[in-house]
Structure formats: structure tokens, C-alpha cells
Amino acid sequence: MSRTARPTTEACRILDAIHDEALSKADRWLGEVEQGRAGVATLDYVRDLMEIVHAIQARRIPRA
């Protein structure tokens, strides 16, 4: 029988922060598209997405 690992408090805090940041950026991108600036939103999306990926890679999420 396999045991499911439970995330640690620190891992949950990190994931919550990343989630909040991603939602904030998504709201901004949507606003750019709604204002007819889809090109700007696309470039911002790619740049911000890479920042989020790098932030995830830079943090070592503790294992339970």
C-alpha cells in the first residue's frame, strides 16, 4: 500500500504565493486584451510566465 505524502506548511505557503502571483498577473493580462492591446498582453504573458517558472525553480519545496 502506498502512502500519499502530505505537503508541509512551508510548501503550502510557497505554492499559495505562486498561485496568488499567477492570478494577479492573469488579471492584468486580461485587462490588456480587453483594452485591445493583445500584443502587449502576449509579450507580458510570456515574460511573466517565465518569471513564475524561474521562481518555482529557484525554490526548493520541502517534502513531507
Distance bins in CASP14 RR format, pairs under 12 A and 6 or more apart:
PFRMAT RR
TARGET T0000
AUTHOR 0000-0000-0000
RMODE 2
METHOD distances of the structure
MODEL  1
3 64 0 0 0 0 1 0 0 0 0 0 0
4 64 0 0 0 0 1 0 0 0 0 0 0
5 11 0 0 0 0 1 0 0 0 0 0 0
5 61 0 0 0 0 0 1 0 0 0 0 0
5 62 0 0 0 0 0 1 0 0 0 0 0
5 63 1 0 0 1 0 0 0 0 0 0 0
5 64 1 0 1 0 0 0 0 0 0 0 0
6 12 0 0 0 0 1 0 0 0 0 0 0
6 62 0 0 0 0 0 1 0 0 0 0 0
6 63 0 0 0 0 1 0 0 0 0 0 0
6 64 1 0 1 0 0 0 0 0 0 0 0
7 13 0 0 0 0 1 0 0 0 0 0 0
7 14 0 0 0 0 1 0 0 0 0 0 0
7 15 1 0 0 1 0 0 0 0 0 0 0
7 16 0 0 0 0 0 1 0 0 0 0 0
7 61 1 0 0 1 0 0 0 0 0 0 0
7 62 0 0 0 0 1 0 0 0 0 0 0
7 63 0 0 0 0 1 0 0 0 0 0 0
7 64 1 0 0 1 0 0 0 0 0 0 0
8 14 0 0 0 0 1 0 0 0 0 0 0
8 15 0 0 0 0 0 1 0 0 0 0 0
8 60 0 0 0 0 0 1 0 0 0 0 0
8 61 0 0 0 0 1 0 0 0 0 0 0
8 62 1 0 1 0 0 0 0 0 0 0 0
8 63 1 0 0 1 0 0 0 0 0 0 0
8 64 1 0 1 0 0 0 0 0 0 0 0
9 15 0 0 0 0 0 1 0 0 0 0 0
9 16 0 0 0 0 0 1 0 0 0 0 0
9 61 0 0 0 0 0 1 0 0 0 0 0
9 62 0 0 0 0 1 0 0 0 0 0 0
9 64 0 0 0 0 1 0 0 0 0 0 0
10 16 0 0 0 0 0 1 0 0 0 0 0
10 17 0 0 0 0 0 1 0 0 0 0 0
10 59 0 0 0 0 1 0 0 0 0 0 0
10 60 0 0 0 0 1 0 0 0 0 0 0
10 61 1 0 0 1 0 0 0 0 0 0 0
10 62 1 0 1 0 0 0 0 0 0 0 0
10 63 0 0 0 0 0 1 0 0 0 0 0
10 64 0 0 0 0 0 1 0 0 0 0 0
11 17 0 0 0 0 0 1 0 0 0 0 0
11 18 0 0 0 0 0 1 0 0 0 0 0
11 56 0 0 0 0 0 1 0 0 0 0 0
11 59 0 0 0 0 1 0 0 0 0 0 0
11 60 0 0 0 0 1 0 0 0 0 0 0
11 61 1 0 1 0 0 0 0 0 0 0 0
11 62 1 0 1 0 0 0 0 0 0 0 0
11 63 1 0 0 1 0 0 0 0 0 0 0
11 64 1 0 0 1 0 0 0 0 0 0 0
12 18 0 0 0 0 0 1 0 0 0 0 0
12 19 0 0 0 0 0 1 0 0 0 0 0
12 61 0 0 0 0 1 0 0 0 0 0 0
12 62 0 0 0 0 0 1 0 0 0 0 0
12 64 0 0 0 0 0 1 0 0 0 0 0
13 19 0 0 0 0 0 1 0 0 0 0 0
13 20 0 0 0 0 0 1 0 0 0 0 0
13 59 0 0 0 0 0 1 0 0 0 0 0
13 61 0 0 0 0 1 0 0 0 0 0 0
13 62 0 0 0 0 0 1 0 0 0 0 0
14 20 0 0 0 0 0 1 0 0 0 0 0
14 21 0 0 0 0 0 1 0 0 0 0 0
14 55 0 0 0 0 1 0 0 0 0 0 0
14 56 0 0 0 0 1 0 0 0 0 0 0
14 58 0 0 0 0 0 1 0 0 0 0 0
14 59 1 0 1 0 0 0 0 0 0 0 0
14 60 0 0 0 0 1 0 0 0 0 0 0
14 61 1 0 1 0 0 0 0 0 0 0 0
14 62 0 0 0 0 1 0 0 0 0 0 0
15 21 0 0 0 0 0 1 0 0 0 0 0
15 22 0 0 0 0 0 1 0 0 0 0 0
15 52 0 0 0 0 0 1 0 0 0 0 0
15 55 0 0 0 0 0 1 0 0 0 0 0
15 56 0 0 0 0 1 0 0 0 0 0 0
15 59 0 0 0 0 1 0 0 0 0 0 0
15 61 1 0 0 1 0 0 0 0 0 0 0
15 62 0 0 0 0 0 1 0 0 0 0 0
16 22 0 0 0 0 0 1 0 0 0 0 0
16 23 0 0 0 0 0 1 0 0 0 0 0
16 61 0 0 0 0 0 1 0 0 0 0 0
17 23 0 0 0 0 0 1 0 0 0 0 0
17 24 0 0 0 0 0 1 0 0 0 0 0
17 52 0 0 0 0 0 1 0 0 0 0 0
17 55 0 0 0 0 1 0 0 0 0 0 0
17 56 0 0 0 0 0 1 0 0 0 0 0
17 59 0 0 0 0 1 0 0 0 0 0 0
17 61 0 0 0 0 0 1 0 0 0 0 0
18 24 0 0 0 0 0 1 0 0 0 0 0
18 25 0 0 0 0 0 1 0 0 0 0 0
18 49 0 0 0 0 0 1 0 0 0 0 0
18 51 0 0 0 0 0 1 0 0 0 0 0
18 52 1 0 0 1 0 0 0 0 0 0 0
18 53 0 0 0 0 1 0 0 0 0 0 0
18 54 0 0 0 0 0 1 0 0 0 0 0
18 55 1 0 0 1 0 0 0 0 0 0 0
18 56 1 0 0 1 0 0 0 0 0 0 0
18 57 0 0 0 0 0 1 0 0 0 0 0
18 58 0 0 0 0 0 1 0 0 0 0 0
18 59 0 0 0 0 1 0 0 0 0 0 0
18 61 0 0 0 0 1 0 0 0 0 0 0
19 25 0 0 0 0 0 1 0 0 0 0 0
19 26 0 0 0 0 0 1 0 0 0 0 0
19 52 0 0 0 0 1 0 0 0 0 0 0
19 55 0 0 0 0 0 1 0 0 0 0 0
19 56 0 0 0 0 0 1 0 0 0 0 0
20 26 0 0 0 0 0 1 0 0 0 0 0
20 27 0 0 0 0 0 1 0 0 0 0 0
20 52 0 0 0 0 0 1 0 0 0 0 0
20 55 0 0 0 0 0 1 0 0 0 0 0
21 27 0 0 0 0 0 1 0 0 0 0 0
21 28 0 0 0 0 0 1 0 0 0 0 0
21 48 0 0 0 0 1 0 0 0 0 0 0
21 49 0 0 0 0 0 1 0 0 0 0 0
21 51 0 0 0 0 1 0 0 0 0 0 0
21 52 1 0 0 1 0 0 0 0 0 0 0
21 53 0 0 0 0 0 1 0 0 0 0 0
21 54 0 0 0 0 0 1 0 0 0 0 0
21 55 1 0 0 1 0 0 0 0 0 0 0
21 56 0 0 0 0 0 1 0 0 0 0 0
22 28 0 0 0 0 0 1 0 0 0 0 0
22 29 0 0 0 0 0 1 0 0 0 0 0
22 45 0 0 0 0 0 1 0 0 0 0 0
22 48 0 0 0 0 1 0 0 0 0 0 0
22 49 0 0 0 0 1 0 0 0 0 0 0
22 51 0 0 0 0 0 1 0 0 0 0 0
22 52 1 0 1 0 0 0 0 0 0 0 0
22 53 0 0 0 0 0 1 0 0 0 0 0
22 55 0 0 0 0 1 0 0 0 0 0 0
22 56 0 0 0 0 0 1 0 0 0 0 0
23 29 0 0 0 0 0 1 0 0 0 0 0
23 30 0 0 0 0 0 1 0 0 0 0 0
23 48 0 0 0 0 0 1 0 0 0 0 0
23 52 0 0 0 0 0 1 0 0 0 0 0
24 30 0 0 0 0 0 1 0 0 0 0 0
24 48 0 0 0 0 1 0 0 0 0 0 0
24 51 0 0 0 0 0 1 0 0 0 0 0
24 52 0 0 0 0 0 1 0 0 0 0 0
25 31 0 0 0 0 0 1 0 0 0 0 0
25 32 0 0 0 0 0 1 0 0 0 0 0
25 41 0 0 0 0 0 1 0 0 0 0 0
25 44 1 0 0 1 0 0 0 0 0 0 0
25 45 1 0 0 1 0 0 0 0 0 0 0
25 46 0 0 0 0 0 1 0 0 0 0 0
25 47 0 0 0 0 1 0 0 0 0 0 0
25 48 1 0 1 0 0 0 0 0 0 0 0
25 49 0 0 0 0 1 0 0 0 0 0 0
25 50 0 0 0 0 0 1 0 0 0 0 0
25 51 0 0 0 0 1 0 0 0 0 0 0
25 52 1 0 0 1 0 0 0 0 0 0 0
25 55 0 0 0 0 0 1 0 0 0 0 0
26 32 0 0 0 0 0 1 0 0 0 0 0
26 33 0 0 0 0 0 1 0 0 0 0 0
26 41 0 0 0 0 0 1 0 0 0 0 0
26 44 0 0 0 0 0 1 0 0 0 0 0
26 45 0 0 0 0 1 0 0 0 0 0 0
26 48 0 0 0 0 1 0 0 0 0 0 0
26 49 0 0 0 0 1 0 0 0 0 0 0
26 52 0 0 0 0 0 1 0 0 0 0 0
27 33 0 0 0 0 0 1 0 0 0 0 0
27 34 0 0 0 0 0 1 0 0 0 0 0
27 41 0 0 0 0 0 1 0 0 0 0 0
27 44 0 0 0 0 0 1 0 0 0 0 0
27 45 0 0 0 0 0 1 0 0 0 0 0
27 48 0 0 0 0 0 1 0 0 0 0 0
28 34 0 0 0 0 0 1 0 0 0 0 0
28 35 0 0 0 0 0 1 0 0 0 0 0
28 37 0 0 0 0 0 1 0 0 0 0 0
28 40 0 0 0 0 0 1 0 0 0 0 0
28 41 0 0 0 0 1 0 0 0 0 0 0
28 44 1 0 0 1 0 0 0 0 0 0 0
28 45 0 0 0 0 1 0 0 0 0 0 0
28 47 0 0 0 0 0 1 0 0 0 0 0
28 48 0 0 0 0 1 0 0 0 0 0 0
29 35 0 0 0 0 0 1 0 0 0 0 0
29 36 0 0 0 0 0 1 0 0 0 0 0
29 37 0 0 0 0 1 0 0 0 0 0 0
29 38 0 0 0 0 1 0 0 0 0 0 0
29 39 0 0 0 0 0 1 0 0 0 0 0
29 40 0 0 0 0 1 0 0 0 0 0 0
29 41 1 0 1 0 0 0 0 0 0 0 0
29 42 0 0 0 0 1 0 0 0 0 0 0
29 43 0 0 0 0 0 1 0 0 0 0 0
29 44 1 0 0 1 0 0 0 0 0 0 0
29 45 1 0 1 0 0 0 0 0 0 0 0
29 46 0 0 0 0 0 1 0 0 0 0 0
29 47 0 0 0 0 0 1 0 0 0 0 0
29 48 1 0 0 1 0 0 0 0 0 0 0
29 49 0 0 0 0 1 0 0 0 0 0 0
30 36 0 0 0 0 0 1 0 0 0 0 0
30 37 0 0 0 0 0 1 0 0 0 0 0
30 38 0 0 0 0 0 1 0 0 0 0 0
30 41 1 0 0 1 0 0 0 0 0 0 0
30 44 0 0 0 0 0 1 0 0 0 0 0
30 45 0 0 0 0 0 1 0 0 0 0 0
31 37 0 0 0 0 1 0 0 0 0 0 0
31 38 0 0 0 0 0 1 0 0 0 0 0
31 40 0 0 0 0 0 1 0 0 0 0 0
31 41 1 0 0 1 0 0 0 0 0 0 0
31 44 0 0 0 0 0 1 0 0 0 0 0
31 45 0 0 0 0 0 1 0 0 0 0 0
32 38 1 0 0 1 0 0 0 0 0 0 0
32 39 1 0 0 1 0 0 0 0 0 0 0
32 40 1 0 1 0 0 0 0 0 0 0 0
32 41 1 1 0 0 0 0 0 0 0 0 0
32 42 0 0 0 0 1 0 0 0 0 0 0
32 43 0 0 0 0 1 0 0 0 0 0 0
32 44 1 0 0 1 0 0 0 0 0 0 0
32 45 0 0 0 0 1 0 0 0 0 0 0
32 48 0 0 0 0 0 1 0 0 0 0 0
33 39 0 0 0 0 1 0 0 0 0 0 0
33 40 0 0 0 0 1 0 0 0 0 0 0
33 41 1 0 1 0 0 0 0 0 0 0 0
33 42 0 0 0 0 1 0 0 0 0 0 0
33 44 0 0 0 0 0 1 0 0 0 0 0
33 45 0 0 0 0 1 0 0 0 0 0 0
34 40 0 0 0 0 0 1 0 0 0 0 0
34 41 0 0 0 0 1 0 0 0 0 0 0
35 41 0 0 0 0 1 0 0 0 0 0 0
36 42 0 0 0 0 0 1 0 0 0 0 0
37 43 0 0 0 0 1 0 0 0 0 0 0
37 44 0 0 0 0 1 0 0 0 0 0 0
37 45 0 0 0 0 0 1 0 0 0 0 0
38 44 0 0 0 0 0 1 0 0 0 0 0
38 45 0 0 0 0 1 0 0 0 0 0 0
39 45 0 0 0 0 1 0 0 0 0 0 0
39 46 0 0 0 0 0 1 0 0 0 0 0
40 46 0 0 0 0 0 1 0 0 0 0 0
40 47 0 0 0 0 0 1 0 0 0 0 0
40 48 0 0 0 0 0 1 0 0 0 0 0
41 47 0 0 0 0 0 1 0 0 0 0 0
41 48 0 0 0 0 0 1 0 0 0 0 0
41 49 0 0 0 0 0 1 0 0 0 0 0
42 48 0 0 0 0 0 1 0 0 0 0 0
42 49 0 0 0 0 0 1 0 0 0 0 0
43 49 0 0 0 0 0 1 0 0 0 0 0
43 50 0 0 0 0 0 1 0 0 0 0 0
44 50 0 0 0 0 0 1 0 0 0 0 0
44 51 0 0 0 0 0 1 0 0 0 0 0
45 51 0 0 0 0 0 1 0 0 0 0 0
45 52 0 0 0 0 0 1 0 0 0 0 0
46 52 0 0 0 0 0 1 0 0 0 0 0
46 53 0 0 0 0 0 1 0 0 0 0 0
47 53 0 0 0 0 0 1 0 0 0 0 0
47 54 0 0 0 0 0 1 0 0 0 0 0
48 54 0 0 0 0 0 1 0 0 0 0 0
48 55 0 0 0 0 0 1 0 0 0 0 0
49 55 0 0 0 0 0 1 0 0 0 0 0
49 56 0 0 0 0 0 1 0 0 0 0 0
50 56 0 0 0 0 0 1 0 0 0 0 0
50 57 0 0 0 0 0 1 0 0 0 0 0
51 57 0 0 0 0 0 1 0 0 0 0 0
51 58 0 0 0 0 0 1 0 0 0 0 0
52 58 0 0 0 0 0 1 0 0 0 0 0
52 59 0 0 0 0 0 1 0 0 0 0 0
53 59 0 0 0 0 0 1 0 0 0 0 0
55 61 0 0 0 0 0 1 0 0 0 0 0
END
